[in-house]
Amino acid sequence: MTTHYVATVPVKFTDAEGEVRTRFQRVGAMFRNTRTGDGTEFFSLKLDFAVAVQELVMFPPSSKEPQD
């Protein structure tokens, strides 16, 4: 099982032959975690650079949040 995912952003560029190509620049890593109390899963995203924060944590939508 994968312990982490590489977080990337697509960057478009023009190669030597004049073709527009895309490369993926690493910006951090995402980790899958399990809450010890109830066993629910959540993810944490650790960025390689400082923005306003260096870590984001993602949870599945709760029943209180409106669904898109």
PyMOL commands that place a pseudoatom at each C-alpha (Angstrom):
pseudoatom trace, name=CA, resn=MET, resi=1, chain=A, elem=C, hetatm=0, pos=[0.000, 0.000, 0.000]
pseudoatom trace, name=CA, resn=THR, resi=2, chain=A, elem=C, hetatm=0, pos=[1.249, 3.465, -0.843]
pseudoatom trace, name=CA, resn=THR, resi=3, chain=A, elem=C, hetatm=0, pos=[2.278, 5.435, 2.228]
pseudoatom trace, name=CA, resn=HIS, resi=4, chain=A, elem=C, hetatm=0, pos=[2.309, 8.780, 0.454]
pseudoatom trace, name=CA, resn=TYR, resi=5, chain=A, elem=C, hetatm=0, pos=[1.493, 10.520, -2.825]
pseudoatom trace, name=CA, resn=VAL, resi=6, chain=A, elem=C, hetatm=0, pos=[3.696, 13.086, -4.553]
pseudoatom trace, name=CA, resn=ALA, resi=7, chain=A, elem=C, hetatm=0, pos=[1.913, 16.439, -4.891]
pseudoatom trace, name=CA, resn=THR, resi=8, chain=A, elem=C, hetatm=0, pos=[2.714, 18.231, -8.168]
pseudoatom trace, name=CA, resn=VAL, resi=9, chain=A, elem=C, hetatm=0, pos=[1.614, 21.192, -10.250]
pseudoatom trace, name=CA, resn=PRO, resi=10, chain=A, elem=C, hetatm=0, pos=[1.600, 21.080, -14.063]
pseudoatom trace, name=CA, resn=VAL, resi=11, chain=A, elem=C, hetatm=0, pos=[4.011, 23.500, -15.750]
pseudoatom trace, name=CA, resn=LYS, resi=12, chain=A, elem=C, hetatm=0, pos=[3.667, 24.107, -19.510]
pseudoatom trace, name=CA, resn=PHE, resi=13, chain=A, elem=C, hetatm=0, pos=[6.754, 24.914, -21.591]
pseudoatom trace, name=CA, resn=THR, resi=14, chain=A, elem=C, hetatm=0, pos=[7.869, 24.963, -25.226]
pseudoatom trace, name=CA, resn=ASP, resi=15, chain=A, elem=C, hetatm=0, pos=[10.561, 22.429, -26.124]
pseudoatom trace, name=CA, resn=ALA, resi=16, chain=A, elem=C, hetatm=0, pos=[13.412, 22.869, -28.626]
pseudoatom trace, name=CA, resn=GLU, resi=17, chain=A, elem=C, hetatm=0, pos=[11.169, 21.687, -31.500]
pseudoatom trace, name=CA, resn=GLY, resi=18, chain=A, elem=C, hetatm=0, pos=[8.537, 24.324, -30.683]
pseudoatom trace, name=CA, resn=GLU, resi=19, chain=A, elem=C, hetatm=0, pos=[6.031, 21.865, -29.143]
pseudoatom trace, name=CA, resn=VAL, resi=20, chain=A, elem=C, hetatm=0, pos=[4.138, 22.870, -26.025]
pseudoatom trace, name=CA, resn=ARG, resi=21, chain=A, elem=C, hetatm=0, pos=[4.734, 20.213, -23.387]
pseudoatom trace, name=CA, resn=THR, resi=22, chain=A, elem=C, hetatm=0, pos=[3.864, 19.762, -19.728]
pseudoatom trace, name=CA, resn=ARG, resi=23, chain=A, elem=C, hetatm=0, pos=[6.146, 18.763, -16.890]
pseudoatom trace, name=CA, resn=PHE, resi=24, chain=A, elem=C, hetatm=0, pos=[5.071, 18.185, -13.306]
pseudoatom trace, name=CA, resn=GLN, resi=25, chain=A, elem=C, hetatm=0, pos=[6.891, 20.120, -10.585]
pseudoatom trace, name=CA, resn=ARG, resi=26, chain=A, elem=C, hetatm=0, pos=[6.867, 18.545, -7.128]
pseudoatom trace, name=CA, resn=VAL, resi=27, chain=A, elem=C, hetatm=0, pos=[5.393, 20.849, -4.470]
pseudoatom trace, name=CA, resn=GLY, resi=28, chain=A, elem=C, hetatm=0, pos=[4.988, 18.430, -1.562]
pseudoatom trace, name=CA, resn=ALA, resi=29, chain=A, elem=C, hetatm=0, pos=[3.626, 15.083, -0.427]
pseudoatom trace, name=CA, resn=MET, resi=30, chain=A, elem=C, hetatm=0, pos=[0.213, 13.840, 0.733]
pseudoatom trace, name=CA, resn=PHE, resi=31, chain=A, elem=C, hetatm=0, pos=[-0.063, 11.217, 3.466]
pseudoatom trace, name=CA, resn=ARG, resi=32, chain=A, elem=C, hetatm=0, pos=[-3.005, 8.957, 4.352]
pseudoatom trace, name=CA, resn=ASN, resi=33, chain=A, elem=C, hetatm=0, pos=[-3.719, 8.805, 8.098]
pseudoatom trace, name=CA, resn=THR, resi=34, chain=A, elem=C, hetatm=0, pos=[-6.188, 6.985, 10.328]
pseudoatom trace, name=CA, resn=ARG, resi=35, chain=A, elem=C, hetatm=0, pos=[-7.746, 8.609, 13.367]
pseudoatom trace, name=CA, resn=THR, resi=36, chain=A, elem=C, hetatm=0, pos=[-7.084, 6.432, 16.434]
pseudoatom trace, name=CA, resn=GLY, resi=37, chain=A, elem=C, hetatm=0, pos=[-10.400, 7.124, 18.168]
pseudoatom trace, name=CA, resn=ASP, resi=38, chain=A, elem=C, hetatm=0, pos=[-12.868, 6.024, 15.491]
pseudoatom trace, name=CA, resn=GLY, resi=39, chain=A, elem=C, hetatm=0, pos=[-10.671, 4.755, 12.645]
pseudoatom trace, name=CA, resn=THR, resi=40, chain=A, elem=C, hetatm=0, pos=[-11.771, 7.355, 10.096]
pseudoatom trace, name=CA, resn=GLU, resi=41, chain=A, elem=C, hetatm=0, pos=[-9.300, 8.237, 7.355]
pseudoatom trace, name=CA, resn=PHE, resi=42, chain=A, elem=C, hetatm=0, pos=[-7.920, 11.667, 6.630]
pseudoatom trace, name=CA, resn=PHE, resi=43, chain=A, elem=C, hetatm=0, pos=[-5.078, 13.061, 4.527]
pseudoatom trace, name=CA, resn=SER, resi=44, chain=A, elem=C, hetatm=0, pos=[-2.376, 15.582, 5.314]
pseudoatom trace, name=CA, resn=LEU, resi=45, chain=A, elem=C, hetatm=0, pos=[-0.584, 17.568, 2.627]
pseudoatom trace, name=CA, resn=LYS, resi=46, chain=A, elem=C, hetatm=0, pos=[2.909, 18.766, 3.500]
pseudoatom trace, name=CA, resn=LEU, resi=47, chain=A, elem=C, hetatm=0, pos=[4.214, 21.469, 1.175]
pseudoatom trace, name=CA, resn=ASP, resi=48, chain=A, elem=C, hetatm=0, pos=[7.891, 21.822, 0.232]
pseudoatom trace, name=CA, resn=PHE, resi=49, chain=A, elem=C, hetatm=0, pos=[7.672, 25.595, 0.603]
pseudoatom trace, name=CA, resn=ALA, resi=50, chain=A, elem=C, hetatm=0, pos=[5.973, 28.042, 2.912]
pseudoatom trace, name=CA, resn=VAL, resi=51, chain=A, elem=C, hetatm=0, pos=[2.828, 29.792, 1.727]
pseudoatom trace, name=CA, resn=ALA, resi=52, chain=A, elem=C, hetatm=0, pos=[0.547, 30.958, 4.522]
pseudoatom trace, name=CA, resn=VAL, resi=53, chain=A, elem=C, hetatm=0, pos=[0.756, 27.487, 6.055]
pseudoatom trace, name=CA, resn=GLN, resi=54, chain=A, elem=C, hetatm=0, pos=[2.968, 24.485, 5.427]
pseudoatom trace, name=CA, resn=GLU, resi=55, chain=A, elem=C, hetatm=0, pos=[0.425, 21.740, 6.056]
pseudoatom trace, name=CA, resn=LEU, resi=56, chain=A, elem=C, hetatm=0, pos=[-3.152, 21.186, 4.910]
pseudoatom trace, name=CA, resn=VAL, resi=57, chain=A, elem=C, hetatm=0, pos=[-5.327, 18.402, 6.317]
pseudoatom trace, name=CA, resn=MET, resi=58, chain=A, elem=C, hetatm=0, pos=[-8.187, 16.945, 4.248]
pseudoatom trace, name=CA, resn=PHE, resi=59, chain=A, elem=C, hetatm=0, pos=[-11.209, 15.151, 5.706]
pseudoatom trace, name=CA, resn=PRO, resi=60, chain=A, elem=C, hetatm=0, pos=[-14.150, 13.550, 3.912]
pseudoatom trace, name=CA, resn=PRO, resi=61, chain=A, elem=C, hetatm=0, pos=[-17.230, 15.823, 3.788]
pseudoatom trace, name=CA, resn=SER, resi=62, chain=A, elem=C, hetatm=0, pos=[-19.387, 15.643, 6.896]
pseudoatom trace, name=CA, resn=SER, resi=63, chain=A, elem=C, hetatm=0, pos=[-23.154, 15.310, 6.729]
pseudoatom trace, name=CA, resn=LYS, resi=64, chain=A, elem=C, hetatm=0, pos=[-23.376, 18.946, 7.941]
pseudoatom trace, name=CA, resn=GLU, resi=65, chain=A, elem=C, hetatm=0, pos=[-21.620, 20.333, 4.823]
pseudoatom trace, name=CA, resn=PRO, resi=66, chain=A, elem=C, hetatm=0, pos=[-23.570, 20.954, 1.605]
pseudoatom trace, name=CA, resn=GLN, resi=67, chain=A, elem=C, hetatm=0, pos=[-22.643, 18.531, -1.189]
pseudoatom trace, name=CA, resn=ASP, resi=68, chain=A, elem=C, hetatm=0, pos=[-21.698, 19.787, -4.679]
for i in range(1, 68): cmd.bond("trace and resi %d" % i, "trace and resi %d" % (i + 1))
show_as sticks, trace
zoom trace
